[in-house]
Structure formats: C-alpha cells, structure tokens
Amino acid sequence: MPVLTYVVITSLIGGMQIFDIPFVISIGPGVVGEVEKALSTMVVYLYNTGFRYNRMGYASAISYVLFIITVCFSVIYLRITKTSFRSVE
C-alpha cells in the first residue's frame, strides 16, 4: 500500500505539472490561430503569463495556486485511502 500511495501521488504531481508536450505541440510551425489555447495546461499558462506577457507577479501567484491544488489533491487521496506516512511495523 505505501508503494501504491507513492506512485499515485507522484503521478498526480506529474499530471498537474505537465509542460513539455503541450508546449512543443502548441508552438509548432503548422500552428495557426487559437490552437495553442486548446492545448493549454496550467503550467503552460503560467509560462506564457510570466515570459511571453512579462507578468511575473501574476505568474508567481499562479504557481502558488498550482502548489495548493496539488497539496489538496494529495491530502484528499490520503484521507480517502486512510494512509499515512508512518512506516509499517
């Protein structure tokens, strides 16, 4: 059970922070129009806000919200499965 908990939580974190695939697809040479917004994830939005639109304060606020959402989902999963970080004795 502790291994399953670890795998689920790290997969959740990885899923919430996916950046590379949507970013590469949305800036490709054949992209025309508003396609990049269809592929936008929270991290791609964070990157565009900070570096493309030069709004670093707003981008840092987005990163805090992303952190809080990730922690909330992790805590909810731990509560649902009734697991803890204590080692099995």
Buried (B, 14 or more C-beta within 10 A) or exposed (E): EEEEBEEBBEEBEEEBBEEEEBBEBBEEEEEEEEEBEEBBBBBBBBBBBBEEEEBEEEBEEBBEEBEEEBEEBBEEBBEEEEBEEEEEE
